[in-house]
């Protein structure tokens, strides 16, 4: 649970690394990955970086990889699915805008509360 920071991107996780490199205490990164199931937007190294910088969690409208290792970190992670393929890294995407998926709009600065059941 934490204050929302948003990203909107598609099959490019460059901005995820930038966000997780920043101080994240009390924050949750909400990634609108367009629902793509063709590659992963978060892997174990990004989850470790997020944990190191104090992020509370990440919600991905897309896929993650390295799920066994991610589950051993102290950061909450929710995603549509897993996929072994890494994303491209072109630096394309947007940050700090309202994103909508699953019938819910997530706005920067609002709060997200989640547990094992959603």
C-alpha positions as CSV (number, residue, x, y, z in Angstrom):
1,X,0.0,0.0,0.0
2,X,1.2,3.5,-0.7
3,X,0.9,6.7,-2.7
4,X,0.6,6.1,-6.4
5,X,3.2,7.0,-9.0
6,X,2.2,6.1,-12.6
7,X,3.8,5.0,-15.8
8,X,2.2,4.4,-19.2
9,X,4.4,2.4,-21.6
10,X,4.3,-0.5,-24.0
11,X,6.8,-3.3,-24.1
12,X,9.6,-0.9,-22.9
13,X,10.6,-0.8,-19.3
14,X,13.2,2.0,-19.4
15,X,11.1,4.3,-17.3
16,X,10.5,1.5,-14.7
17,X,14.3,1.5,-14.0
18,X,14.3,5.3,-13.8
19,X,11.4,5.3,-11.3
20,X,12.8,2.5,-9.1
21,X,16.2,4.2,-9.0
22,X,14.5,7.1,-7.1
23,X,13.5,7.1,-3.4
24,X,10.2,5.2,-3.1
25,X,9.3,5.2,0.6
26,X,5.6,5.1,1.0
27,X,5.0,4.8,-2.8
28,X,3.5,2.2,-5.2
29,X,4.4,2.2,-8.9
30,X,1.4,1.6,-11.1
31,X,2.4,0.6,-14.6
32,X,0.0,0.6,-17.5
33,X,1.8,-1.7,-19.9
34,X,-1.2,-1.9,-22.3
35,X,-2.0,-5.4,-21.0
36,X,0.8,-6.8,-23.2
37,X,1.5,-10.5,-22.6
38,X,4.5,-10.6,-25.1
39,X,7.3,-9.5,-22.7
40,X,8.0,-8.7,-19.1
41,X,8.2,-5.2,-17.7
42,X,9.7,-6.1,-14.2
43,X,12.3,-8.7,-13.4
44,X,14.2,-9.6,-10.3
45,X,16.9,-7.0,-10.7
46,X,14.3,-4.2,-10.9
47,X,12.4,-5.6,-7.9
48,X,15.7,-5.6,-5.9
49,X,16.4,-2.0,-7.0
50,X,12.8,-1.0,-5.9
51,X,13.3,-2.8,-2.6
52,X,16.7,-1.1,-2.0
53,X,15.1,2.3,-2.6
54,X,12.1,1.7,-0.3
55,X,9.3,1.2,-2.8
56,X,6.2,-0.5,-1.2
57,X,5.1,-2.2,-4.3
58,X,4.3,-2.3,-8.0
59,X,1.2,-3.1,-10.0
60,X,1.8,-4.1,-13.6
61,X,-0.9,-4.2,-16.3
62,X,1.4,-6.5,-18.2
63,X,3.9,-9.2,-17.3
64,X,6.8,-9.8,-14.9
65,X,9.6,-12.3,-15.1
66,X,11.8,-14.0,-12.4
67,X,8.7,-14.5,-10.3
68,X,10.3,-17.0,-7.9
69,X,13.1,-14.4,-7.1
70,X,10.7,-11.5,-7.0
71,X,8.5,-13.4,-4.4
72,X,11.6,-13.5,-2.1
73,X,11.9,-9.7,-2.1
74,X,10.2,-7.4,0.4
75,X,8.1,-5.6,-2.2
76,X,4.5,-6.3,-3.1
77,X,4.1,-7.2,-6.8
78,X,0.9,-7.8,-8.8
79,X,0.8,-8.4,-12.6
80,X,-1.3,-10.0,-15.2
81,X,1.1,-12.9,-15.9
82,X,4.7,-14.0,-16.2
83,X,6.8,-14.0,-19.4
84,X,10.5,-14.9,-19.7
85,X,11.3,-12.3,-22.5
86,X,12.8,-9.0,-21.5
87,X,11.3,-5.8,-22.9
88,X,13.0,-3.4,-25.2
89,X,14.7,-0.4,-23.8
90,X,14.1,2.7,-26.0
91,X,13.1,5.1,-23.3
92,X,9.5,5.5,-24.6
93,X,6.6,6.1,-22.3
94,X,4.9,8.7,-20.0
95,X,5.0,9.3,-16.3
96,X,2.7,10.9,-13.7
97,X,-0.6,10.8,-15.6
98,X,-3.9,9.1,-14.8
99,X,-4.0,5.6,-16.2
100,X,-7.0,3.3,-16.5
101,X,-7.1,-0.5,-16.7
102,X,-9.4,-3.2,-15.2
103,X,-12.2,-0.6,-15.0
104,X,-10.2,1.5,-12.4
105,X,-8.5,4.9,-12.9
106,X,-5.2,5.3,-11.0
107,X,-4.1,8.9,-10.5
108,X,-0.7,10.1,-9.3
109,X,-0.8,11.1,-5.6
110,X,-3.8,9.0,-4.8
111,X,-3.4,6.0,-2.5
112,X,-3.4,2.3,-3.5
113,X,-4.2,-0.3,-0.8
114,X,-3.7,-4.0,-1.6
115,X,-3.1,-7.3,0.1
116,X,-2.8,-11.0,-1.0
117,X,-6.4,-11.0,-2.2
118,X,-6.2,-7.8,-4.4
